[in-house]
């Protein structure tokens, strides 16, 4: 529905759209790796609505492939995963939010790939949301800066380093909800710095 609206109104103001900042923590980046937790935070009318957040651990379908070191990096304990809801149950909560607005992620290729794979596993139809990638917005900012001052280094893509570059406070890394919030804040700063006024300019 949002794509049809965008075609009809290419100058749709950016703040009239709901953005769901999302982060996934996974057991790795390979196709066989699993989603361990999901965090989502909405932006409505240009304001982060943390009170409406979604956060859930995800019970893996296989435990034998998980490493304790990897779980510690995500601040997750094995017993918490055993008590967590299964992937398809969590994905239904994600699905309700994705149908509402734009998917906002940092490094879209990683998260969207895992989401599509999860949708297929759960026999859900991918809703084809509009996707805004904060890494692409960082690239836009870097290109603009390079025109004025070619000697400047490009903005870093790493989430924590990008926050420091944008003078945002440091957050604990590798926690899905905190990283989703961090992504939402980065988005708002980049949107202002780039002077973006419409959704079309973001996607």
C-alpha positions, 0 to 999 in steps of 0.5 A: 500500500505504501508503494502505491501511495508513493507512486501517487504522491512522490513528494510525500513528506517524510514525517507523514510516514511511520518508520520501524527501525529494526535490528536483528542479532544473529548467530552469524552471517551465513545462510545457516545461521539463526536469528537470536533476537529482534528489536524494533522502535517506531518513529511517528511524526518525526519522533521516536516512540520508544514506548511502542518498541518490540523486543524479543529473544527467539528460540533457535530451531537448533542449539548445537550450532550456537557458540557460547562466545557468540551468545555472550557477545549478544548478552544472551544466556542459553536458558533465556533462548530455551524459554523464548518464543519460536521464530514464527511467533516472533515474526508475526509480531514483526509482520504486523509492524512492517505492514504499517510503514517503512522498514528502517535498518542499518546495513539493509542487505544483512537484515533484509536477507535474514528476514526474507529467509525467516519469512520463507521458513514460516510460510509468510509472504514478504510484505515488500516494505519500503526500506531505508538504509542508514548506511546509504544515507551515510554515503550520501552525506559523505558524497556531499562533504567530498564535493566541498572538502575532498580531503575529508574521510568518508563517514564510517559504516559501523553503527557505533563509529557512525554514532560517534561521527554524528556526535551521538552518545555511545550505546551498548552494542550487539543488543537488538533493541538498543541497536534499533534505537541507535539506528532510529537516532542516526536516521533522524540526525542524517535526515536533518543534515541532508535536508531531506523532506520527502520519502522519495529522497530517502528510498 
